[in-house]
Amino acid sequence: MSAPQTLADWLAHCAAMHPKSMDLSLERTVEVARRLDIRFAMPVITVGGTNGKGSTCAMLESIARAAGYHTGLYQKPELVHFEERCRIDGQSVTADDLIPHFQAVEAARGEITLTVFEFTTLAIVRLLSRSPLDVLILEVGLGGRFDSVNAFDSDCSIITSVDLDHMEFLGPDRESIGFEKAHIMRKGCPAIVSDPVPPASVLRVAEAIGADLWLVGRDFNHAGDRQQWGWSGSGRRFHGLAYPALRGANQLLNAAGAIAALESLRSRLPISAQAIRSGLAAVDLPGRFQIVPGQPALVLDVAHNPQAVAALAVNLDAMGFFPRTHAVFGAMRDKDIPALLARMAPLVDVWHCCDLPTSRAARAEDLLALVRDAAAARPGGPGGMNGLVQAHAHASPGQALRAAAAGADPADRIVVFGSFYTVGGVLKEGLPRLTAAHVG
């Protein structure tokens, strides 16, 4: 068999290597990283949690760039192109940039079989470790204790909100999940917890390993009015901050955690108040309550667990009046889909369920049945007294969006949610700009 040549070839090679797509363990990644001699000359910030990781990483990157620093970011998953996972100075690297590092991992692994996530993490982290950066931000994938990112020591860790997700791997409740996520903390290093009600397991792990724990509400705080907000910590305050450009009810908590992390590294990475203001004003992260102007309005949100969908529902409710809301919905079958639908059913008038291009996804026809069950359980909702609801099945997110747009009036809105694959599916051909075909 000839050696892989393109990035697509390498990704296919990785997918065929290990018998499991997910095999939670650190040993393989740690050993291959040792063989690759991966080291960091810059401060490393690791970001874990259930929701808010991507937003927190984006804010860290944007603030550090506004301060004049060269940044590296490993984020996941991508919306459209794999290269989105690796960013330097705010720009995705190219496939050609990545290929030499895939080759290096292949040469170093020897007899070790790696999962796709392990292999790609090693390749991306090797690229970033060899780049002239001032700060490196690593987003944890699943959990923390056995996630491949945890094979690398960090100078500061952040744990965002902890909620129920991936329960088949992480445990049945917040305490179990918090225990897994807490293991990204390191002895003597700042550990920022931006969850206002963290599981007790997070606090116990921090104490057991001797982490320098920073809790929101105890070690740092935020407060504000409709115009501006402020952050305060031990001996340091920032006033007159603009609200983050990322929309959503939880973004201030994410911003507060990002500022706390940068403050904890102040001796190595000093940040001015103006850099914080500029960075928060400029931060951009597609697919996180992203509102695309048009007729009808389009909302893109990768929310895929009950906590994130609950936040999406609150944000939608705060948008103002729309005659009708149309939903494009696709989800993984291992998610708590009835809980997701229960949150959204009171807000949605027309559902467009879609298949997704992965074997993990629920079928659109199965989603239709669950949508109808959710409508029947809420007789006062949009479905009416008999629990009837307009719902349609489609072969792809793109087809679902086109059908939703065709059936919408200019003053309506369309919300796309349920999975990175759902949002990514409508972004494959670029950011949609909708123009209603008719007036109802």
One Martini backbone bead per residue (centre of mass of N, CA, C, O) as a GRO file, in nm:
protein
  440
    1MET     BB    1   0.095   0.037   0.024
    2SER     BB    2   0.070   0.354  -0.019
    3ALA     BB    3   0.138   0.649   0.084
    4PRO     BB    4   0.006   0.911   0.193
    5GLN     BB    5  -0.063   1.244   0.043
    6THR     BB    6  -0.315   1.356   0.156
    7LEU     BB    7  -0.524   1.455   0.395
    8ALA     BB    8  -0.746   1.256   0.323
    9ASP     BB    9  -0.562   1.009   0.332
   10TRP     BB   10  -0.478   1.036   0.630
   11LEU     BB   11  -0.763   1.019   0.754
   12ALA     BB   12  -0.821   0.737   0.641
   13HIS     BB   13  -0.582   0.598   0.776
   14CYS     BB   14  -0.668   0.658   1.068
   15ALA     BB   15  -0.955   0.521   1.056
   16ALA     BB   16  -0.819   0.223   0.990
   17MET     BB   17  -0.629   0.152   1.238
   18HIS     BB   18  -0.850   0.141   1.461
   19PRO     BB   19  -1.113  -0.048   1.591
   20LYS     BB   20  -1.169   0.228   1.735
   21SER     BB   21  -1.292   0.554   1.757
   22MET     BB   22  -1.302   0.501   2.082
   23ASP     BB   23  -1.015   0.494   2.331
   24LEU     BB   24  -0.983   0.554   2.647
   25SER     BB   25  -0.653   0.691   2.664
   26LEU     BB   26  -0.299   0.789   2.729
   27GLU     BB   27  -0.059   0.603   2.659
   28ARG     BB   28  -0.026   0.636   2.353
   29THR     BB   29   0.013   0.943   2.342
   30VAL     BB   30   0.249   0.968   2.539
   31GLU     BB   31   0.452   0.791   2.384
   32VAL     BB   32   0.452   0.941   2.110
   33ALA     BB   33   0.527   1.217   2.227
   34ARG     BB   34   0.802   1.123   2.328
   35ARG     BB   35   0.917   1.041   2.049
   36LEU     BB   36   0.863   1.347   1.937
   37ASP     BB   37   0.945   1.565   2.142
   38ILE     BB   38   0.720   1.734   2.283
   39ARG     BB   39   0.740   2.090   2.326
   40PHE     BB   40   0.716   2.402   2.526
   41ALA     BB   41   0.785   2.766   2.492
   42MET     BB   42   0.489   2.821   2.587
   43PRO     BB   43   0.207   2.893   2.710
   44VAL     BB   44  -0.053   2.672   2.841
   45ILE     BB   45  -0.405   2.631   2.762
   46THR     BB   46  -0.667   2.444   2.907
   47VAL     BB   47  -1.001   2.346   2.778
   48GLY     BB   48  -1.286   2.253   2.962
   49GLY     BB   49  -1.606   2.090   2.933
   50THR     BB   50  -1.929   2.109   2.803
   51ASN     BB   51  -1.983   2.423   2.787
   52GLY     BB   52  -1.789   2.696   2.638
   53LYS     BB   53  -1.515   2.622   2.509
   54GLY     BB   54  -1.510   2.766   2.235
   55SER     BB   55  -1.561   3.051   2.342
   56THR     BB   56  -1.319   3.068   2.531
   57CYS     BB   57  -1.102   3.025   2.318
   58ALA     BB   58  -1.178   3.266   2.139
   59MET     BB   59  -1.124   3.481   2.358
   60LEU     BB   60  -0.834   3.422   2.416
   61GLU     BB   61  -0.733   3.470   2.130
   62SER     BB   62  -0.842   3.763   2.086
   63ILE     BB   63  -0.701   3.901   2.325
   64ALA     BB   64  -0.408   3.819   2.261
   65ARG     BB   65  -0.404   3.952   1.981
   66ALA     BB   66  -0.471   4.242   2.085
   67ALA     BB   67  -0.186   4.232   2.254
   68GLY     BB   68   0.029   4.103   2.024
   69TYR     BB   69   0.007   3.800   2.011
   70HIS     BB   70   0.099   3.477   1.933
   71THR     BB   71  -0.131   3.225   1.826
   72GLY     BB   72  -0.259   2.904   1.935
   73LEU     BB   73  -0.517   2.663   1.810
   74TYR     BB   74  -0.709   2.388   1.945
   75GLN     BB   75  -1.002   2.272   1.784
   76LYS     BB   76  -1.342   2.122   1.834
   77PRO     BB   77  -1.497   2.064   1.585
   78GLU     BB   78  -1.556   2.100   1.274
   79LEU     BB   79  -1.772   2.228   1.028
   80VAL     BB   80  -1.605   2.157   0.745
   81HIS     BB   81  -1.287   2.176   0.787
   82PHE     BB   82  -1.021   2.031   0.934
   83GLU     BB   83  -0.827   2.288   0.950
   84GLU     BB   84  -0.994   2.439   1.178
   85ARG     BB   85  -0.842   2.301   1.427
   86CYS     BB   86  -0.596   2.488   1.323
   87ARG     BB   87  -0.456   2.789   1.466
   88ILE     BB   88  -0.281   3.088   1.347
   89ASP     BB   89  -0.345   3.395   1.407
   90GLY     BB   90  -0.664   3.321   1.327
   91GLN     BB   91  -0.568   3.093   1.117
   92SER     BB   92  -0.595   2.846   0.920
   93VAL     BB   93  -0.442   2.591   0.826
   94THR     BB   94  -0.298   2.386   0.601
   95ALA     BB   95  -0.261   2.086   0.462
   96ASP     BB   96   0.047   2.121   0.407
   97ASP     BB   97   0.118   2.181   0.705
   98LEU     BB   98   0.022   1.892   0.822
   99ILE     BB   99   0.156   1.648   0.675
  100PRO     BB  100   0.442   1.630   0.817
  101HIS     BB  101   0.302   1.548   1.097
  102PHE     BB  102   0.177   1.288   1.007
  103GLN     BB  103   0.444   1.156   0.926
  104ALA     BB  104   0.576   1.170   1.208
  105VAL     BB  105   0.371   0.995   1.357
  106GLU     BB  106   0.400   0.744   1.184
  107ALA     BB  107   0.706   0.701   1.249
  108ALA     BB  108   0.672   0.697   1.576
  109ARG     BB  109   0.455   0.467   1.645
  110GLY     BB  110   0.490   0.203   1.506
  111GLU     BB  111   0.304  -0.041   1.685
  112ILE     BB  112   0.102   0.182   1.740
  113THR     BB  113  -0.238   0.225   1.778
  114LEU     BB  114  -0.446   0.489   1.665
  115THR     BB  115  -0.668   0.706   1.686
  116VAL     BB  116  -0.785   0.968   1.526
  117PHE     BB  117  -0.757   1.165   1.765
  118GLU     BB  118  -0.470   1.097   1.844
  119PHE     BB  119  -0.327   1.150   1.578
  120THR     BB  120  -0.429   1.444   1.523
  121THR     BB  121  -0.332   1.567   1.785
  122LEU     BB  122  -0.031   1.516   1.747
  123ALA     BB  123   0.002   1.672   1.482
  124ILE     BB  124  -0.102   1.949   1.579
  125VAL     BB  125   0.079   1.988   1.830
  126ARG     BB  126   0.344   1.973   1.679
  127LEU     BB  127   0.303   2.218   1.506
  128LEU     BB  128   0.257   2.424   1.741
  129SER     BB  129   0.527   2.366   1.902
  130ARG     BB  130   0.696   2.474   1.624
  131SER     BB  131   0.585   2.752   1.669
  132PRO     BB  132   0.593   3.113   1.697
  133LEU     BB  133   0.469   3.143   2.007
  134ASP     BB  134   0.306   3.289   2.305
  135VAL     BB  135   0.036   3.104   2.286
  136LEU     BB  136  -0.149   2.804   2.392
  137ILE     BB  137  -0.463   2.651   2.287
  138LEU     BB  138  -0.648   2.374   2.437
  139GLU     BB  139  -0.908   2.165   2.343
  140VAL     BB  140  -1.110   1.955   2.477
  141GLY     BB  141  -1.300   1.695   2.407
  142LEU     BB  142  -1.352   1.428   2.606
  143GLY     BB  143  -1.360   1.529   2.908
  144GLY     BB  144  -1.003   1.456   3.036
  145ARG     BB  145  -0.845   1.222   3.163
  146PHE     BB  146  -0.848   1.055   2.855
  147ASP     BB  147  -0.770   1.281   2.689
  148SER     BB  148  -0.526   1.364   2.467
  149VAL     BB  149  -0.467   1.652   2.576
  150ASN     BB  150  -0.376   1.534   2.868
  151ALA     BB  151  -0.077   1.461   2.771
  152PHE     BB  152  -0.047   1.772   2.825
  153ASP     BB  153   0.094   2.015   2.987
  154SER     BB  154  -0.017   2.293   3.176
  155ASP     BB  155  -0.035   2.632   3.310
  156CYS     BB  156  -0.353   2.632   3.248
  157SER     BB  157  -0.696   2.585   3.351
  158ILE     BB  158  -1.031   2.528   3.218
  159ILE     BB  159  -1.368   2.511   3.356
  160THR     BB  160  -1.661   2.495   3.252
  161SER     BB  161  -1.941   2.383   3.213
  162VAL     BB  162  -2.130   2.121   3.381
  163ASP     BB  163  -2.283   1.842   3.214
  164LEU     BB  164  -2.491   1.637   3.035
  165ASP     BB  165  -2.262   1.420   2.855
  166HIS     BB  166  -2.138   1.138   2.752
  167MET     BB  167  -2.243   0.911   2.966
  168GLU     BB  168  -2.117   0.640   2.855
  169PHE     BB  169  -1.816   0.759   2.941
  170LEU     BB  170  -1.855   0.968   3.215
  171GLY     BB  171  -2.142   0.929   3.335
  172PRO     BB  172  -2.466   0.988   3.507
  173ASP     BB  173  -2.340   1.261   3.635
  174ARG     BB  174  -2.192   1.552   3.739
  175GLU     BB  175  -1.986   1.420   3.929
  176SER     BB  176  -1.859   1.227   3.726
  177ILE     BB  177  -1.792   1.438   3.508
  178GLY     BB  178  -1.623   1.628   3.686
  179PHE     BB  179  -1.399   1.426   3.747
  180GLU     BB  180  -1.296   1.401   3.457
  181LYS     BB  181  -1.243   1.713   3.403
  182ALA     BB  182  -1.045   1.776   3.651
  183HIS     BB  183  -0.778   1.628   3.517
  184ILE     BB  184  -0.655   1.899   3.380
  185MET     BB  185  -0.529   1.960   3.625
  186ARG     BB  186  -0.245   2.110   3.809
  187LYS     BB  187   0.005   2.124   4.008
  188GLY     BB  188   0.031   2.465   4.102
  189CYS     BB  189  -0.188   2.547   3.895
  190PRO     BB  190  -0.410   2.718   3.742
  191ALA     BB  191  -0.775   2.677   3.813
  192ILE     BB  192  -1.048   2.752   3.620
  193VAL     BB  193  -1.392   2.809   3.736
  194SER     BB  194  -1.699   2.902   3.550
  195ASP     BB  195  -1.882   2.743   3.721
  196PRO     BB  196  -2.113   2.846   3.961
  197VAL     BB  197  -2.189   2.513   4.009
  198PRO     BB  198  -1.983   2.302   4.095
  199PRO     BB  199  -1.882   2.010   4.136
  200ALA     BB  200  -1.742   1.855   4.407
  201SER     BB  201  -1.531   1.689   4.244
  202VAL     BB  202  -1.360   1.927   4.149
  203LEU     BB  203  -1.266   2.021   4.431
  204ARG     BB  204  -1.136   1.755   4.521
  205VAL     BB  205  -0.922   1.733   4.303
  206ALA     BB  206  -0.782   2.002   4.352
  207GLU     BB  207  -0.693   1.930   4.642
  208ALA     BB  208  -0.542   1.660   4.589
  209ILE     BB  209  -0.327   1.802   4.373
  210GLY     BB  210  -0.273   2.118   4.423
  211ALA     BB  211  -0.437   2.336   4.300
  212ASP     BB  212  -0.503   2.668   4.175
  213LEU     BB  213  -0.801   2.776   4.273
  214TRP     BB  214  -1.058   2.936   4.061
  215LEU     BB  215  -1.360   3.089   4.155
  216VAL     BB  216  -1.654   3.183   4.073
  217GLY     BB  217  -1.751   3.418   4.331
  218ARG     BB  218  -1.457   3.417   4.488
  219ASP     BB  219  -1.192   3.498   4.292
  220PHE     BB  220  -1.406   3.593   4.075
  221ASN     BB  221  -1.588   3.862   3.901
  222HIS     BB  222  -1.908   3.987   3.771
  223ALA     BB  223  -2.048   4.305   3.642
  224GLY     BB  224  -2.353   4.481   3.516
  225ASP     BB  225  -2.507   4.640   3.252
  226ARG     BB  226  -2.640   4.726   2.943
  227GLN     BB  227  -2.352   4.860   2.850
  228GLN     BB  228  -2.158   4.727   3.079
  229TRP     BB  229  -1.863   4.574   3.231
  230GLY     BB  230  -1.698   4.386   3.503
  231TRP     BB  231  -1.380   4.281   3.649
  232SER     BB  232  -1.278   4.079   3.938
  233GLY     BB  233  -0.991   4.031   4.151
  234SER     BB  234  -0.691   3.979   4.286
  235GLY     BB  235  -0.588   4.306   4.267
  236ARG     BB  236  -0.798   4.324   4.008
  237ARG     BB  237  -0.943   4.552   3.758
  238PHE     BB  238  -1.217   4.581   3.512
  239HIS     BB  239  -1.353   4.844   3.331
  240GLY     BB  240  -1.556   4.911   3.070
  241LEU     BB  241  -1.671   4.659   2.926
  242ALA     BB  242  -1.751   4.495   2.660
  243TYR     BB  243  -1.947   4.294   2.517
  244PRO     BB  244  -1.947   4.021   2.367
  245ALA     BB  245  -1.989   3.930   2.034
  246LEU     BB  246  -2.103   3.694   2.154
  247ARG     BB  247  -2.393   3.545   2.180
  248GLY     BB  248  -2.548   3.507   2.497
  249ALA     BB  249  -2.611   3.423   2.830
  250ASN     BB  250  -2.302   3.278   2.888
  251GLN     BB  251  -2.061   3.471   2.790
  252LEU     BB  252  -1.972   3.611   3.057
  253LEU     BB  253  -1.856   3.361   3.191
  254ASN     BB  254  -1.649   3.299   2.974
  255ALA     BB  255  -1.501   3.571   2.992
  256ALA     BB  256  -1.422   3.555   3.291
  257GLY     BB  257  -1.246   3.299   3.259
  258ALA     BB  258  -1.046   3.413   3.051
  259ILE     BB  259  -0.939   3.644   3.224
  260ALA     BB  260  -0.840   3.473   3.461
  261ALA     BB  261  -0.628   3.317   3.301
  262LEU     BB  262  -0.459   3.562   3.210
  263GLU     BB  263  -0.404   3.664   3.499
  264SER     BB  264  -0.250   3.404   3.598
  265LEU     BB  265  -0.025   3.488   3.348
  266ARG     BB  266   0.094   3.783   3.381
  267SER     BB  267   0.409   3.736   3.405
  268ARG     BB  268   0.404   3.614   3.087
  269LEU     BB  269   0.101   3.760   2.993
  270PRO     BB  270   0.034   4.059   2.953
  271ILE     BB  271  -0.284   4.242   2.996
  272SER     BB  272  -0.490   4.478   2.887
  273ALA     BB  273  -0.784   4.639   2.891
  274GLN     BB  274  -0.788   4.706   2.587
  275ALA     BB  275  -0.750   4.414   2.489
  276ILE     BB  276  -1.010   4.311   2.607
  277ARG     BB  277  -1.201   4.495   2.456
  278SER     BB  278  -1.109   4.424   2.169
  279GLY     BB  279  -1.136   4.115   2.183
  280LEU     BB  280  -1.442   4.102   2.253
  281ALA     BB  281  -1.538   4.272   2.003
  282ALA     BB  282  -1.388   4.059   1.781
  283VAL     BB  283  -1.509   3.803   1.837
  284ASP     BB  284  -1.529   3.477   1.661
  285LEU     BB  285  -1.795   3.208   1.628
  286PRO     BB  286  -1.922   2.983   1.458
  287GLY     BB  287  -2.236   2.845   1.575
  288ARG     BB  288  -2.289   3.062   1.821
  289PHE     BB  289  -2.548   3.223   1.807
  290GLN     BB  290  -2.577   3.283   1.493
  291ILE     BB  291  -2.673   3.575   1.321
  292VAL     BB  292  -2.831   3.594   1.001
  293PRO     BB  293  -2.909   3.814   0.796
  294GLY     BB  294  -3.253   3.831   0.673
  295GLN     BB  295  -3.516   3.668   0.462
  296PRO     BB  296  -3.508   3.517   0.692
  297ALA     BB  297  -3.385   3.466   0.979
  298LEU     BB  298  -3.066   3.322   1.095
  299VAL     BB  299  -2.986   3.046   1.320
  300LEU     BB  300  -2.673   2.928   1.456
  301ASP     BB  301  -2.644   2.612   1.652
  302VAL     BB  302  -2.453   2.348   1.819
  303ALA     BB  303  -2.652   2.252   2.005
  304HIS     BB  304  -2.653   1.901   2.188
  305ASN     BB  305  -2.760   1.964   2.480
  306PRO     BB  306  -2.966   2.055   2.729
  307GLN     BB  307  -2.810   2.308   2.821
  308ALA     BB  308  -2.763   2.439   2.541
  309VAL     BB  309  -3.065   2.439   2.452
  310ALA     BB  310  -3.165   2.614   2.683
  311ALA     BB  311  -2.998   2.861   2.600
  312LEU     BB  312  -3.117   2.887   2.319
  313ALA     BB  313  -3.410   2.938   2.410
  314VAL     BB  314  -3.350   3.199   2.562
  315ASN     BB  315  -3.231   3.354   2.321
  316LEU     BB  316  -3.479   3.334   2.137
  317ASP     BB  317  -3.682   3.473   2.336
  318ALA     BB  318  -3.501   3.753   2.324
  319MET     BB  319  -3.538   3.850   2.012
  320GLY     BB  320  -3.843   3.853   1.972
  321PHE     BB  321  -4.071   3.888   1.720
  322PHE     BB  322  -4.206   3.597   1.544
  323PRO     BB  323  -4.441   3.441   1.375
  324ARG     BB  324  -4.222   3.213   1.289
  325THR     BB  325  -4.059   2.894   1.360
  326HIS     BB  326  -3.788   2.727   1.205
  327ALA     BB  327  -3.649   2.393   1.210
  328VAL     BB  328  -3.320   2.260   1.190
  329PHE     BB  329  -3.278   1.901   1.259
  330GLY     BB  330  -2.989   1.733   1.399
  331ALA     BB  331  -2.874   1.415   1.555
  332MET     BB  332  -2.753   1.217   1.782
  333ARG     BB  333  -2.863   0.912   1.912
  334ASP     BB  334  -2.703   0.952   2.206
  335LYS     BB  335  -2.890   1.162   2.274
  336ASP     BB  336  -3.131   1.362   2.454
  337ILE     BB  337  -3.378   1.427   2.256
  338PRO     BB  338  -3.631   1.483   2.430
  339ALA     BB  339  -3.493   1.716   2.589
  340LEU     BB  340  -3.442   1.901   2.350
  341LEU     BB  341  -3.741   1.922   2.253
  342ALA     BB  342  -3.871   2.032   2.512
  343ARG     BB  343  -3.728   2.311   2.490
  344MET     BB  344  -3.830   2.380   2.176
  345ALA     BB  345  -4.135   2.328   2.119
  346PRO     BB  346  -4.261   2.616   2.211
  347LEU     BB  347  -4.095   2.771   1.954
  348VAL     BB  348  -4.191   2.568   1.729
  349ASP     BB  349  -4.374   2.530   1.414
  350VAL     BB  350  -4.142   2.409   1.216
  351TRP     BB  351  -4.005   2.098   1.104
  352HIS     BB  352  -3.660   1.999   0.988
  353CYS     BB  353  -3.549   1.696   0.942
  354CYS     BB  354  -3.216   1.532   0.940
  355ASP     BB  355  -2.970   1.391   0.800
  356LEU     BB  356  -2.638   1.261   0.866
  357PRO     BB  357  -2.279   1.205   0.787
  358THR     BB  358  -2.327   0.961   1.018
  359SER     BB  359  -2.364   0.672   1.210
  360ARG     BB  360  -2.452   0.836   1.483
  361ALA     BB  361  -2.708   0.924   1.360
  362ALA     BB  362  -3.017   1.013   1.343
  363ARG     BB  363  -3.295   0.965   1.184
  364ALA     BB  364  -3.528   1.159   1.046
  365GLU     BB  365  -3.772   0.974   1.102
  366ASP     BB  366  -3.717   0.948   1.406
  367LEU     BB  367  -3.736   1.251   1.471
  368LEU     BB  368  -4.030   1.288   1.395
  369ALA     BB  369  -4.150   1.118   1.623
  370LEU     BB  370  -4.026   1.292   1.854
  371VAL     BB  371  -4.159   1.557   1.778
  372ARG     BB  372  -4.452   1.458   1.814
  373ASP     BB  373  -4.422   1.385   2.110
  374ALA     BB  374  -4.349   1.671   2.210
  375ALA     BB  375  -4.614   1.804   2.115
  376ALA     BB  376  -4.810   1.619   2.276
  377ALA     BB  377  -4.683   1.707   2.564
  378ARG     BB  378  -4.763   2.017   2.445
  379PRO     BB  379  -5.074   2.138   2.390
  380GLY     BB  380  -4.992   2.463   2.409
  381GLY     BB  381  -4.830   2.465   2.174
  382PRO     BB  382  -4.776   2.489   1.835
  383GLY     BB  383  -4.943   2.217   1.781
  384GLY     BB  384  -5.177   2.221   1.966
  385MET     BB  385  -5.432   2.039   2.114
  386ASN     BB  386  -5.341   1.763   1.939
  387GLY     BB  387  -5.022   1.769   1.878
  388LEU     BB  388  -4.983   1.899   1.616
  389VAL     BB  389  -4.722   1.901   1.356
  390GLN     BB  390  -4.490   2.041   1.154
  391ALA     BB  391  -4.315   1.780   0.969
  392HIS     BB  392  -3.992   1.701   0.816
  393ALA     BB  393  -3.793   1.513   0.586
  394HIS     BB  394  -3.432   1.490   0.521
  395ALA     BB  395  -3.112   1.418   0.373
  396SER     BB  396  -3.017   1.718   0.459
  397PRO     BB  397  -2.942   2.026   0.574
  398GLY     BB  398  -2.964   2.175   0.303
  399GLN     BB  399  -3.250   2.075   0.231
  400ALA     BB  400  -3.386   2.178   0.488
  401LEU     BB  401  -3.325   2.479   0.445
  402ARG     BB  402  -3.464   2.515   0.172
  403ALA     BB  403  -3.745   2.434   0.276
  404ALA     BB  404  -3.771   2.646   0.497
  405ALA     BB  405  -3.737   2.896   0.311
  406ALA     BB  406  -3.981   2.829   0.123
  407GLY     BB  407  -4.193   2.836   0.389
  408ALA     BB  408  -4.114   3.126   0.452
  409ASP     BB  409  -4.134   3.433   0.579
  410PRO     BB  410  -3.968   3.726   0.615
  411ALA     BB  411  -4.043   3.745   0.943
  412ASP     BB  412  -3.912   3.500   1.003
  413ARG     BB  413  -3.741   3.208   1.144
  414ILE     BB  414  -3.431   3.017   1.145
  415VAL     BB  415  -3.318   2.718   1.315
  416VAL     BB  416  -2.996   2.568   1.360
  417PHE     BB  417  -2.963   2.240   1.520
  418GLY     BB  418  -2.789   1.955   1.725
  419SER     BB  419  -2.508   1.993   1.551
  420PHE     BB  420  -2.223   2.025   1.381
  421TYR     BB  421  -2.336   1.885   1.125
  422THR     BB  422  -2.578   2.072   1.082
  423VAL     BB  423  -2.427   2.339   1.051
  424GLY     BB  424  -2.213   2.242   0.847
  425GLY     BB  425  -2.422   2.164   0.624
  426VAL     BB  426  -2.505   2.481   0.572
  427LEU     BB  427  -2.179   2.572   0.522
  428LYS     BB  428  -2.046   2.427   0.273
  429GLU     BB  429  -2.134   2.685   0.065
  430GLY     BB  430  -2.159   2.887   0.280
  431LEU     BB  431  -2.310   3.162   0.387
  432PRO     BB  432  -2.629   3.210   0.426
  433ARG     BB  433  -2.860   3.416   0.222
  434LEU     BB  434  -3.177   3.507   0.281
  435THR     BB  435  -3.470   3.507   0.052
  436ALA     BB  436  -3.779   3.545   0.033
  437ALA     BB  437  -4.027   3.426  -0.199
  438HIS     BB  438  -4.256   3.533  -0.001
  439VAL     BB  439  -4.572   3.655   0.115
  440GLY     BB  440  -4.809   3.563   0.369
   0.00000   0.00000   0.00000
